[in-house]
Amino acid sequence: MSVAVRHLAALLLWLAAGVAAAAPLHEGGARRLGTKLTYDVSAGAAAHRFVATVLKVVPDLQFEWFTTSPVAADGVRTIAAVTLERATTHCECYQDAEWGPRGDATALWLSRAAYEALASGARTILPFNDSPGRQVQARTFALERRARFPIGIDGSPAELPALVVRSDSGAALWIHDDPADPLVLAIEGEWTKRLTSIWQRRDDEVGRFVAVDGLGIHIVERGSGLPMFVLHGGPGMESNYFRPYLESLEDDFRVVYIDQPGQGLSERLPPSVPYSVPGAVAAIDRLRQQLGFDRIVLLGHSYGGFVAQLYALAYPGRLAALILVDTAPSYEYNAEANQNIQRFGTPEQRRVVPGLSNDERIRRVFALYFDPPDQATADAFMDRVILSAEAWRQLIATREFRSFDTRPRLPEIRTPTLVVVGENDLITTARQARIIAAGIPGARLQVFANTGHNPFVEEPAAFNAAVRAFVREVAP
């Protein structure tokens, strides 16, 4: 393992341990914007993972979820559960090897009224399905005991106080013993569900929403000076993965971390509005206008570099500088990436398993995004990231994405451009970066000899120094 990767792993563990030791859960519990909940689910020999991310807490709780299963595709939903004060039911609706909504009552939290009744020792009737495939039916629950529930919070071992209640059919329900946050922690019966980890946002990782075309785009603004828009990769990831690695740039620039439309904490697109690459480009410019910036520095990483290149072609007068990080000028990168996965990956990484969720697909290969490949570092990185599976599913299938090719138009980009790449990037390779740098007049190429797809993670100080020096020179 390289020194940089060891440093990264130690930093992540230190941050996680510090958060968990200081406060196992933020005030308000798991009902907090950006909270990521991971459950293990099993029924007989079938085992699945269920991930839910809280996207909204006021006025109604909203969360997006997907499941992993060898027989089921991504189950992506945005579920609006009624608020704790009004909710009266708890239905997990485990059917056909998939978790899904069967009406608006589906929730991960009990109602406040149900919690208070159970906590007082009262026998309480809840709609519940206690066997795979069985229809929801009324079950009577009663408090059996209070206990401590072991769980991982922000990457460190922790315990939560819990009510253990049992139904008249024998199923046990573990509930967070907190009237403001009666989260279902586990179900034990003919099928089981267990919450294994909770990831929360630091206060400064939750920003604000800016209305663009009627939908909220989530941004975090830090620092002051020349505005620098930062675009994440994926598609279907989020800008939070740049932190804390880019934070030193906040001393010199007004860094705007952007969750692209329908991704991260940004509001999801309605079913009638398709995800598209040109739509993302247009949204970035409308966001610039909403924030009142005349010109910006644009930094795009990976897929975000696709969007950044197209932005530079569409709005050249709005850019003070362009920074393209480990990206590609055409969809041809995909064949090269697949060849590298087959060449350097483990048997598990090389094998394509139908039906895996976006989270599991990425986790299988994400160790190869670092140099040298390191699964522990990859998992620590991915644990914190929100994956927007619907954005990923739609965008990679679009004609714009699969036919993406800026090579004929690269000479039209006259914005001062810095192209950054890790020499050992197996995904968008150094060869791709050299094509971009050769095609854009006057572009500079910065190659990090000992990094992979994320040089800002593996060598943050050197990466930030290169970006800072370039922008100061071309846009003083």
VENHU-V324016 format. One record per pair of residues at least 24 apart in sequence whose C-alpha atoms are under 8 Angstrom apart, sorted by sequence separation. I is the first residue (numbers start at 1). GAP is how many residues later the second one is. D is the distance in whole Angstrom. If there is no record, write none. Layout:
# VENHU-V324016
((I & GAP & D) (I & GAP & D))
This chain:
# VENHU-V324016
((32 & 24 & 8) (33 & 24 & 6) (59 & 24 & 7) (75 & 24 & 7) (80 & 24 & 7) (81 & 24 & 6) (87 & 24 & 5) (118 & 24 & 6) (119 & 24 & 7) (141 & 24 & 6) (142 & 24 & 6) (260 & 24 & 8) (294 & 24 & 6) (295 & 24 & 5) (296 & 24 & 6) (297 & 24 & 5) (298 & 24 & 5) (299 & 24 & 5) (300 & 24 & 5) (301 & 24 & 5) (302 & 24 & 5) (303 & 24 & 7) (341 & 24 & 8) (344 & 24 & 8) (419 & 24 & 7) (421 & 24 & 8) (423 & 24 & 6) (32 & 25 & 7) (72 & 25 & 7) (75 & 25 & 7) (79 & 25 & 8) (81 & 25 & 6) (84 & 25 & 8) (86 & 25 & 7) (87 & 25 & 7) (88 & 25 & 7) (89 & 25 & 8) (118 & 25 & 6) (141 & 25 & 5) (142 & 25 & 7) (228 & 25 & 6) (230 & 25 & 7) (238 & 25 & 6) (239 & 25 & 7) (295 & 25 & 6) (296 & 25 & 7) (297 & 25 & 6) (298 & 25 & 6) (299 & 25 & 6) (300 & 25 & 6) (301 & 25 & 6) (302 & 25 & 4) (417 & 25 & 7) (418 & 25 & 6) (419 & 25 & 6) (420 & 25 & 6) (421 & 25 & 7) (422 & 25 & 6) (423 & 25 & 6) (424 & 25 & 7) (428 & 25 & 7) (31 & 26 & 7) (71 & 26 & 7) (72 & 26 & 7) (81 & 26 & 6) (84 & 26 & 7) (85 & 26 & 6) (88 & 26 & 7) (141 & 26 & 4) (224 & 26 & 7) (226 & 26 & 8) (227 & 26 & 6) (228 & 26 & 6) (229 & 26 & 6) (230 & 26 & 6) (231 & 26 & 7) (232 & 26 & 7) (237 & 26 & 6) (238 & 26 & 5) (281 & 26 & 6) (297 & 26 & 8) (299 & 26 & 7) (301 & 26 & 6) (302 & 26 & 7) (410 & 26 & 7) (414 & 26 & 7) (416 & 26 & 7) (417 & 26 & 5) (418 & 26 & 5) (419 & 26 & 5) (420 & 26 & 5) (421 & 26 & 5) (422 & 26 & 5) (423 & 26 & 5) (424 & 26 & 7) (425 & 26 & 7) (426 & 26 & 7) (427 & 26 & 7) (79 & 27 & 8) (84 & 27 & 5) (85 & 27 & 6) (140 & 27 & 5) (141 & 27 & 6) (223 & 27 & 4) (224 & 27 & 7) (225 & 27 & 6) (226 & 27 & 5) (227 & 27 & 5) (228 & 27 & 5) (229 & 27 & 5) (230 & 27 & 5) (231 & 27 & 6) (232 & 27 & 7) (236 & 27 & 6) (237 & 27 & 6) (238 & 27 & 8) (280 & 27 & 7) (281 & 27 & 8) (300 & 27 & 8) (341 & 27 & 8) (413 & 27 & 6) (414 & 27 & 7) (416 & 27 & 7) (417 & 27 & 6) (418 & 27 & 6) (419 & 27 & 6) (420 & 27 & 6) (421 & 27 & 6) (422 & 27 & 6) (423 & 27 & 7) (424 & 27 & 6) (425 & 27 & 4) (426 & 27 & 7) (69 & 28 & 7) (83 & 28 & 8) (84 & 28 & 5) (85 & 28 & 7) (139 & 28 & 6) (140 & 28 & 6) (222 & 28 & 6) (223 & 28 & 6) (224 & 28 & 7) (225 & 28 & 5) (226 & 28 & 6) (227 & 28 & 6) (228 & 28 & 6) (229 & 28 & 6) (230 & 28 & 6) (231 & 28 & 7) (232 & 28 & 8) (236 & 28 & 7) (359 & 28 & 7) (407 & 28 & 8) (411 & 28 & 6) (412 & 28 & 7) (413 & 28 & 7) (418 & 28 & 7) (420 & 28 & 8) (422 & 28 & 7) (423 & 28 & 6) (424 & 28 & 5) (425 & 28 & 5) (69 & 29 & 8) (139 & 29 & 6) (223 & 29 & 7) (224 & 29 & 5) (225 & 29 & 5) (227 & 29 & 7) (229 & 29 & 7) (231 & 29 & 7) (278 & 29 & 8) (281 & 29 & 7) (282 & 29 & 8) (358 & 29 & 7) (407 & 29 & 7) (410 & 29 & 5) (411 & 29 & 5) (422 & 29 & 5) (423 & 29 & 7) (424 & 29 & 8) (31 & 30 & 8) (139 & 30 & 7) (223 & 30 & 6) (224 & 30 & 4) (277 & 30 & 7) (281 & 30 & 6) (285 & 30 & 8) (410 & 30 & 5) (411 & 30 & 6) (422 & 30 & 5) (67 & 31 & 7) (223 & 31 & 5) (224 & 31 & 8) (358 & 31 & 6) (421 & 31 & 8) (422 & 31 & 6) (67 & 32 & 7) (222 & 32 & 6) (223 & 32 & 6) (278 & 32 & 8) (357 & 32 & 8) (407 & 32 & 7) (421 & 32 & 7) (422 & 32 & 7) (221 & 33 & 7) (222 & 33 & 5) (422 & 33 & 6) (221 & 34 & 6) (222 & 34 & 7) (358 & 34 & 8) (421 & 34 & 7) (93 & 35 & 8) (94 & 35 & 8) (205 & 35 & 7) (221 & 35 & 5) (90 & 36 & 6) (91 & 36 & 6) (92 & 36 & 7) (93 & 36 & 6) (96 & 36 & 8) (149 & 36 & 8) (220 & 36 & 6) (221 & 36 & 6) (89 & 37 & 6) (90 & 37 & 6) (91 & 37 & 5) (92 & 37 & 7) (94 & 37 & 8) (95 & 37 & 6) (96 & 37 & 6) (219 & 37 & 6) (220 & 37 & 5) (88 & 38 & 8) (89 & 38 & 6) (90 & 38 & 6) (91 & 38 & 7) (94 & 38 & 6) (95 & 38 & 5) (219 & 38 & 5) (220 & 38 & 7) (94 & 39 & 7) (95 & 39 & 8) (130 & 39 & 8) (219 & 39 & 5) (218 & 40 & 6) (219 & 40 & 6) (130 & 41 & 7) (217 & 41 & 7) (218 & 41 & 6) (155 & 42 & 8) (217 & 42 & 7) (218 & 42 & 8) (93 & 43 & 7) (154 & 43 & 8) (217 & 43 & 7) (119 & 44 & 7) (151 & 44 & 7) (152 & 44 & 6) (153 & 44 & 6) (154 & 44 & 6) (155 & 44 & 7) (217 & 44 & 6) (91 & 45 & 7) (151 & 45 & 5) (152 & 45 & 4) (153 & 45 & 5) (154 & 45 & 5) (217 & 45 & 8) (151 & 46 & 6) (152 & 46 & 6) (153 & 46 & 6) (154 & 46 & 7) (218 & 46 & 8) (118 & 47 & 8) (151 & 47 & 8) (153 & 47 & 8) (218 & 47 & 6) (217 & 48 & 8) (218 & 48 & 5) (50 & 49 & 8) (217 & 49 & 5) (218 & 49 & 8) (418 & 49 & 8) (216 & 50 & 6) (217 & 50 & 6) (46 & 51 & 8) (215 & 51 & 8) (216 & 51 & 5) (215 & 52 & 6) (418 & 52 & 7) (215 & 53 & 8) (371 & 53 & 7) (215 & 54 & 7) (371 & 54 & 8) (370 & 55 & 7) (369 & 56 & 7) (209 & 57 & 7) (369 & 57 & 7) (119 & 58 & 8) (131 & 58 & 8) (132 & 58 & 7) (368 & 58 & 7) (369 & 58 & 7) (416 & 58 & 7) (130 & 59 & 7) (131 & 59 & 5) (132 & 59 & 7) (130 & 60 & 7) (131 & 60 & 6) (130 & 61 & 7) (116 & 63 & 7) (115 & 64 & 7) (227 & 66 & 7) (112 & 67 & 6) (115 & 67 & 6) (229 & 67 & 7) (231 & 67 & 8) (233 & 67 & 8) (112 & 68 & 7) (227 & 68 & 8) (228 & 68 & 6) (229 & 68 & 6) (230 & 68 & 6) (231 & 68 & 6) (232 & 68 & 6) (233 & 68 & 6) (234 & 68 & 7) (235 & 68 & 6) (227 & 69 & 5) (228 & 69 & 4) (229 & 69 & 5) (230 & 69 & 5) (231 & 69 & 5) (232 & 69 & 6) (233 & 69 & 5) (234 & 69 & 6) (235 & 69 & 8) (112 & 70 & 7) (213 & 70 & 8) (226 & 70 & 7) (227 & 70 & 6) (228 & 70 & 6) (229 & 70 & 6) (230 & 70 & 6) (231 & 70 & 6) (232 & 70 & 7) (233 & 70 & 4) (234 & 70 & 8) (331 & 70 & 7) (111 & 71 & 7) (212 & 71 & 7) (226 & 71 & 7) (228 & 71 & 7) (232 & 71 & 7) (233 & 71 & 5) (331 & 71 & 6) (109 & 72 & 7) (110 & 72 & 6) (232 & 72 & 5) (233 & 72 & 8) (331 & 72 & 6) (109 & 73 & 6) (110 & 73 & 6) (231 & 73 & 5) (330 & 73 & 8) (331 & 73 & 5) (109 & 74 & 4) (110 & 74 & 7) (212 & 74 & 7) (231 & 74 & 7) (330 & 74 & 5) (331 & 74 & 6) (108 & 75 & 6) (109 & 75 & 6) (212 & 75 & 6) (329 & 75 & 8) (330 & 75 & 4) (108 & 76 & 6) (329 & 76 & 6) (330 & 76 & 6) (210 & 77 & 7) (231 & 77 & 8) (329 & 77 & 5) (330 & 77 & 7) (212 & 78 & 8) (329 & 78 & 6) (371 & 79 & 7) (372 & 79 & 8) (210 & 80 & 8) (371 & 80 & 5) (372 & 80 & 8) (370 & 81 & 7) (371 & 81 & 5) (370 & 82 & 5) (369 & 83 & 6) (370 & 83 & 6) (368 & 84 & 8) (369 & 84 & 5) (370 & 84 & 7) (341 & 85 & 8) (369 & 85 & 7) (340 & 86 & 6) (340 & 87 & 7) (370 & 88 & 8) (43 & 89 & 7) (337 & 89 & 6) (338 & 89 & 8) (337 & 90 & 4) (336 & 91 & 7) (337 & 91 & 7) (336 & 92 & 8) (337 & 92 & 8) (322 & 93 & 6) (324 & 93 & 8) (326 & 93 & 8) (334 & 93 & 8) (336 & 93 & 8) (321 & 94 & 6) (322 & 94 & 6) (323 & 94 & 6) (324 & 94 & 6) (325 & 94 & 6) (326 & 94 & 6) (327 & 94 & 8) (333 & 94 & 7) (334 & 94 & 8) (320 & 95 & 7) (321 & 95 & 5) (322 & 95 & 5) (323 & 95 & 5) (324 & 95 & 5) (325 & 95 & 5) (326 & 95 & 5) (333 & 95 & 6) (310 & 96 & 8) (313 & 96 & 8) (319 & 96 & 7) (320 & 96 & 7) (321 & 96 & 6) (322 & 96 & 6) (323 & 96 & 6) (324 & 96 & 6) (325 & 96 & 6) (326 & 96 & 7) (333 & 96 & 8) (309 & 97 & 8) (316 & 97 & 7) (323 & 97 & 7) (316 & 98 & 7) (313 & 99 & 7) (316 & 99 & 7) (326 & 99 & 8) (333 & 99 & 7) (313 & 100 & 6) (328 & 100 & 6) (312 & 101 & 6) (327 & 101 & 5) (328 & 101 & 8) (326 & 102 & 6) (327 & 102 & 8) (312 & 103 & 7) (326 & 103 & 7) (329 & 103 & 7) (326 & 104 & 8) (328 & 104 & 5) (329 & 104 & 8) (327 & 105 & 7) (328 & 105 & 6) (327 & 106 & 7) (329 & 106 & 7) (326 & 107 & 7) (329 & 107 & 6) (328 & 108 & 7) (275 & 116 & 6) (276 & 118 & 8) (277 & 118 & 7) (275 & 119 & 6) (276 & 119 & 6) (274 & 120 & 8) (275 & 120 & 6) (265 & 121 & 8) (264 & 122 & 6) (276 & 122 & 7) (278 & 122 & 8) (264 & 123 & 7) (277 & 123 & 6) (263 & 124 & 8) (264 & 124 & 6) (276 & 124 & 7) (277 & 124 & 7) (263 & 125 & 5) (262 & 126 & 8) (302 & 126 & 7) (326 & 127 & 6) (25 & 128 & 8) (263 & 128 & 7) (326 & 128 & 7) (24 & 129 & 6) (262 & 129 & 7) (20 & 133 & 6) (20 & 134 & 6) (24 & 134 & 7) (19 & 135 & 7) (20 & 135 & 8) (24 & 135 & 8) (20 & 136 & 6) (16 & 137 & 8) (17 & 137 & 8) (20 & 137 & 8) (16 & 138 & 5) (17 & 138 & 7) (20 & 138 & 7) (16 & 139 & 5) (17 & 139 & 6) (16 & 140 & 6) (241 & 140 & 7) (13 & 142 & 7) (13 & 143 & 8) (241 & 143 & 8) (241 & 144 & 6) (323 & 144 & 8) (240 & 145 & 7) (43 & 147 & 7) (44 & 147 & 7) (238 & 147 & 7) (43 & 148 & 5) (237 & 148 & 7) (238 & 148 & 6) (42 & 149 & 6) (43 & 149 & 7) (237 & 149 & 6) (238 & 149 & 7) (31 & 150 & 7) (41 & 150 & 8) (42 & 150 & 5) (237 & 150 & 5) (321 & 150 & 7) (29 & 151 & 7) (30 & 151 & 7) (41 & 151 & 6) (42 & 151 & 7) (236 & 151 & 6) (237 & 151 & 6) (28 & 152 & 6) (29 & 152 & 6) (41 & 152 & 4) (236 & 152 & 5) (28 & 153 & 7) (30 & 153 & 8) (40 & 153 & 6) (41 & 153 & 7) (236 & 153 & 6) (321 & 153 & 7) (39 & 154 & 6) (40 & 154 & 5) (236 & 154 & 8) (320 & 154 & 8) (321 & 154 & 7) (39 & 155 & 5) (40 & 155 & 7) (236 & 155 & 5) (320 & 155 & 6) (39 & 156 & 4) (40 & 156 & 7) (235 & 156 & 7) (236 & 156 & 5) (38 & 157 & 6) (39 & 157 & 6) (235 & 157 & 5) (37 & 158 & 7) (38 & 158 & 6) (39 & 158 & 7) (234 & 158 & 7) (37 & 159 & 8) (38 & 159 & 5) (37 & 160 & 6) (38 & 160 & 7) (235 & 160 & 7) (37 & 161 & 5) (235 & 161 & 7) (36 & 162 & 6) (37 & 162 & 7) (35 & 163 & 7) (36 & 163 & 5) (35 & 164 & 6) (36 & 164 & 7) (35 & 165 & 5) (34 & 166 & 7) (35 & 166 & 7) (34 & 167 & 6) (30 & 168 & 8) (32 & 168 & 8) (33 & 168 & 8) (30 & 170 & 8) (34 & 172 & 8) (33 & 173 & 7) (26 & 174 & 8) (25 & 175 & 8) (199 & 184 & 8) (199 & 185 & 6) (55 & 210 & 6) (246 & 210 & 7) (55 & 211 & 8) (245 & 211 & 6) (55 & 212 & 8) (245 & 212 & 6) (242 & 214 & 8) (246 & 214 & 7) (242 & 215 & 8) (245 & 215 & 6) (249 & 215 & 6) (248 & 216 & 7) (252 & 216 & 8) (246 & 218 & 7) (249 & 219 & 7) (155 & 225 & 8) (34 & 231 & 7) (33 & 232 & 8) (73 & 281 & 8) (74 & 281 & 7) (73 & 282 & 4) (74 & 282 & 7) (70 & 283 & 7) (71 & 283 & 7) (72 & 283 & 5) (73 & 283 & 6) (74 & 283 & 5) (70 & 284 & 6) (71 & 284 & 6) (72 & 284 & 8) (73 & 284 & 7) (74 & 284 & 7) (70 & 285 & 5) (69 & 286 & 6) (70 & 286 & 6) (68 & 287 & 7) (69 & 287 & 6) (68 & 288 & 5) (69 & 288 & 7) (68 & 289 & 5) (67 & 290 & 6) (66 & 291 & 7) (68 & 292 & 7) (76 & 313 & 7) (76 & 314 & 7) (74 & 315 & 7) (66 & 323 & 8) (53 & 333 & 7) (36 & 348 & 8) (36 & 350 & 7) (34 & 352 & 8) (5 & 366 & 8) (9 & 367 & 8) (9 & 368 & 6) (12 & 368 & 7) (2 & 369 & 7) (8 & 369 & 7) (2 & 370 & 7) (1 & 371 & 6) (9 & 371 & 7) (5 & 372 & 7) (1 & 373 & 7) (8 & 449 & 7) (8 & 450 & 7) (5 & 453 & 6) (4 & 454 & 5) (4 & 455 & 6))
